[in-house]
Amino acid sequence: MSTSTPDERLRRWRLVLGGAAAEGTGRTLSGTDAAMDAALAALYDSADGGGERGGGLGGSAPSVARWLGDIRGYFPRSVVRVLQRDAIDRLGLAALLLEPETLEAVEPDVHLVGTLLSLSEALPETTRETARAVVRKVVADLEARLASRTRAAVTGALDRSARISRPRHRDIDWDRTLRANLRHYLPEHRTVVPERLIGHGRASRAVRKKVVLCVDQSASMAASVVYASVFGAVLASLRTVATRLVVFDTSVVDLTEVLDDPVDVLFGTRLGGGTDINRALAYCQSRITRPADTVVVLVSDLYEGGIRDEMLRRVAAMRASGVGFVALLALSDEGAPAHDREHAAALAALGVPAFACTPDLFPEVMAAALEGRPLPMPDPV
């Protein structure tokens, strides 16, 4: 671990403290440091920590676009995303995202997509295509990160069938075969002699399982909506899984018909509004024809504005009929959100644990749910 000099530590404190008269470092900045400090001051400086800003980005799209370009030059992408989020919250940047010049300068990420979706009805025609391009880039990045793992986990869960003792070479389950033959290990040859081969039967091309993604589109669930749309599109691409995507607030919208394009799915959502989980689950329940082969994934913080007791009775009825049921408080990298703990406990009492799930964990959760085995999940919330 490298150690910093006293001068370097003073420089860092000066950048953190912002150079106010009483900040105490007495350090002046020049060059790139001064430019970084000015970029941070435009966002964070204020006269009293809560009054009017001493800095500011001005009210025009060109000045915001220049600032966005500056921070991308000075800071790593992870920091840029935090600064952008703070600018949206503190400086009213959301309104300026309606300008193409501003939108072209931002660093695309999941939270920006959520902001754009919340503004979608207000987007002028000149900005709409730029906004779709930003959303498409984020979706493409997420698919590249998540699609192959999801397909592998889900198809592996579905393709496991009755084992056969004389499989063809391409049908051999090598993991199970090696475990079954470890006693035949020959140390002098550093190999295992498999006396018994274990394999899978050929996977059927028919639909074997049905998945219903039921996603809360209230404003607090923006990142979850983005990830659920991507996962919905990936699952819909599998022949052996019939996938339905339902989004809801106080109304219910079935977006299954546009699942082939998650960008169309996202622009079909409407972030904000109230929450009626019971109504959404009633719709999903009405579309279930093979309960034992169906998994319902509810993505919601569980703040129910509908009929609570009826919602719980509906979940209990689906569970009793054989439906697999998973409740995710969030589908994002942000950890467990604020949620209704009483409803989460009530679901747990019905055998439906409620927990926050990261996108990287979701493929394994989905595979476990489809196989009917215990879910890989963090400690109960």
N, C-alpha and C positions, 0 to 999 in steps of 0.2 A: 504494500500500500504506500503510495507516494505521500510525502508531507509537503504542505504548502508553506511558503515563506510568510513572514509577518506582513510584508507588503501585499502579497496575493490575498491573504485573509482580509486585509483592510479593503482591498478592491471589491471583494465579494460582499462584504458587509455594506459597502457604499451602494452597490447595485440593489441589494435587498432593501435597504432603508430608504432609498429614493432621494437622498440629498436635501431633505428639509433642513431648515436653519438649525434646529436643535438635534439633528441626528448624530452629531458627535464625532464623525470620522475625520472631518477636515480634509477629505480626499477629493480631488478634482479628477474628472474623467476626460479622456480625449479619444479621437478616432472612433474605432468600432464600438468601444465601451460607451462613449457618449451617445452614439446613435442607438445602441441597445437601450440605454437608459431613457432616451427620449421616447422610444416605442413603448416601453413599459409605463412611462409617466402618462402618455396619452390615454392609457387604459385605467391605471390605478391611482394616479395622484388626485388628491382632493384637499381642500383647504383645512378640513378638520376631521378627516376620516369618515365623514358621513354627510358633509355638505356639498357645495358645488365643486365640480372637478377643477383642479388647477390645470390639467392637461386637456384631453379631449381630442376627438377625431374630426370635429366639424360635422356639418350636416350633409355633406355631399358624397355621392358615390365615388368620384375620383380620389378624394382624400382618404376614404376608407380603403379603396383598392390599393393605393400606395402603401398604406399602413400594413395591409395584409401581405403585400409583397415584401415589405421590410422584415416582418417577423419570420417569414419563411426563409429569409436569408440569414437571420441571426440565430435562430433556435432550431432544435431538432423537431421532427414532425409531431412527436408525442406532446411536446410543450406547445407547439403551434395550435394543436387542437384544443388544449386547455385555454389558451389565450382567446381563441375564437369563441369558445363557449362563454367565457366571461364577458367578452365584448357584446355578445347577443343579450346577455342578462343585464349588464350594467349600462350599456350605451345605446340600447335600442337598435342594434345592428340588424335585427330581424326585418325592420322596414326597408333598410337599404339592400337587403338580399333580393328585393324585387327588381333591382337594377342589374342588367346583364354584366356591366363592368365590374360590379362588386362580386357577383356570383362567380365570374370567371377567375377571380383572384384567390378564392378561398381554398383551403386544404380540405378535400372531401372526406367525410367520416360519417359514422352512423348517426351521431347527434345532429350533424348538419342536415342529414336526410330527414330526421324527425322534425326539425324546424321548417324545412321546405314543405313537408307534407302538411304541417299545421297552417302554412300560408297558401296552400295550393289553390284555394278558391279565389285568392286575391292576386295570384300571379298574372301580370299582364302578358299579352300574347308575345311580346318581344322577349320576355324572360322565360317563357314556358319551356321552349326547346333547350335552352341552356340548363334549366333546372333538371329536365329529364336526363340530359347528358351527365350531370353531376351524380344523380341518383344511379344511373346505369353504371358509372365507374365504380361506385361503392359496392353495388350489387355484384359486379364482376369480380372485384377483389374478395368479397365474402365467399362467393361460389368457389373461387380458386382455392381458398383456405379450407373450406368445409365440405364441399360436395363429395370428393372421393372418399373421405373417411365415413361420411354418412351412408353412401351407397354400400361401402364394404361392410359396415356394421349391420345394416338392415338386411342386406341380401344374405349375409352369413347367418343371421338369426332365422331367416325364412327358409334357407336351403338345407338347414340341418334336418335330416329326416331319419327314418329307420336305417341303422347301419347295416352294411352288407359285408360279408366275409371275403368275397372275391371281387373287389372293385377293379375297374379299369384304372390304368396308371393315373389319368387325369382326375379320377374321382376319389383318390386316396386322401384320407384325412391324416396328414403326416403328423400333426401334433398328437392326436390320440394314438396313432400307430406307434410312435416312439415311446410314449408313456407306457403303453401296454407291453412293450418288449424290452424295457430297461434291464430286466434280469438276464437278457441275452447279450449284454454289452461285452465286447472283447477288448480288454485294455491294450493288448499287444498290437491290435490293429486299429485301435481308437475308433471303433465303429459298433453299431448295433445291428445284429442279425434279426430282422423281423420275421418271426415264425407265423405271426397272425397279422393280416392287413385289415385295417378298419377304414371303411369308406362311406361316402354319402350316396344315396340314390340320386337319380337325375332330378333336377329341380323342375317343377311344373311351370309352364308359362302362364297358367291361369292365375287370376287374382286369388291370393291366399289370405290376405289380411286387408282390413279397411282401417284407415286412420282418419280421425276427425280432429283438425286443429281449430280450437275455439278460442279466439284471441280478443282480449279486451283492448279497445282502441281509445281509451281515455288518454288524456294528454300525458299522464305520468308513465304510460306504457310505450312511449314512442320507439325506443330502441328495441323492445321486445317485438313490436309489430314488424320492424325491418327484418330482424333475424327470422321470425316465424314465416315471413313471406319467402325468404330464400330457402329455408328448409322445406316449406310446402312445395316449392317448385322442384326441388331435388327429389323429394318423395314421389311427386307426381310423375317423374320421369321413369320410375321403376314399374315394370309391367305387372309384377306380382303384388303391388300395393295400390289400392284404390284410395286416393287422398281427397279429402274435402277440406276447404279452408273457409271458416266462418269468422267474420269480425263483427263486433257489437259495441254499442254504447247503450242507449235506451232503445235503439232499434237494432235489427239484425240484417246483415248483408252477406250473402253467399258469393264468394269470389272464385269458386272452383273453376268456372269456365275460362278464367284468364290465368290459371296457374302456370301455364307454359311460359309466361313472361312475368317475372316478379316485379318488374318496373310498373307494368300495368296494374298488378295487384296493389302495389303501394299507392299509386295515384287513384285507386278505387277506394282507399280508406279515407276516413274523416276523423282526424285526431281531435279529441276534446269531447265535451258533453258529459252526460251522466253515465250510469252503469246499471244494466239490468241483466245480471248473470242468469237468473232463472229463465227469462225469456229466451236467451241464447241457447241454454241447455235444452229447453223445450223443443226448439227448432232442431237441434242436433239429434235429440232423441227420436224425433219423428222421421229422421232419415236413416235410422239404423235398421237394417233388415237381417243381419247375421250377428247377433250380440256376441256370441262366443268368439267370433273372428274380428271383433272391432275394438280399437283402442281410441279413447277420447282423451285429448290433451287440452286441458283448460289452462290458458296463460292469462293470469289476472292477479291483481293485488288483493282481490276478494272484498273490496269495499262495495257491498251489494246495495243498490238502490231499489231493487225489486223486492220480491217476497222471500225473505230469508228461509223460513221453515219449508216452504215449497221447494226452494232450490235444493235444500239438503235431502228432502224426500225424493226428489228427482235423481240426485246422485245415488242414493241408496237403492232406488229401483233399477237403475242402470247396472250397478254393481251386482245386484241379485240376479239379473238376467244373464250375467256372464261377461258384460262389457269390462274391458280393462280401462282404468281411469287414472290419469296422472294430472296433478295440479302443480303448475309452476308459477311461483309468485313473480318471477321475472325470467326472461330469456335474454340475458345480456351479460356483459363483463363487469357490471357495476356492483355485484353482490346483492344481498337481500335488501329489497326496498322497504319503505314503510308499507305495512299491510294490515289487514284486519286479523288480529291474532285469534280472536274468538272464533271466526269462521274457519281459520286454518286448523284450530284444535278440533272443531266439529267435524271437519273432513277427515282428520287423522283418526277420529273415533270410528269413522265409517270404513277405515282401511285405506284411505287415500291420503298419504303424506303430502304435505304442501311444502315446497322448498324452492329456493332460487337456483337456477341452472345456468351455467355458462354455456356459450355456444360450443365450446370444445367438448363439454361433457354430454351435450344433447344426443349425439349419435349413439352413445352407449346406453343412455336412458331409454331411447326409443327401441333399441335392440332388446333390452331387458324386458320392456313392456310387451313387445310382440311375442317374446318367448314365455311370458308369464313368470319370470323369475324375479327375485328381489332387485329393486332399483339401486343403481350406484348413486348415492346421494350424500351430501354433506350432513353434518350433525343436524338433528331436528331444530327448527326455529321456534 
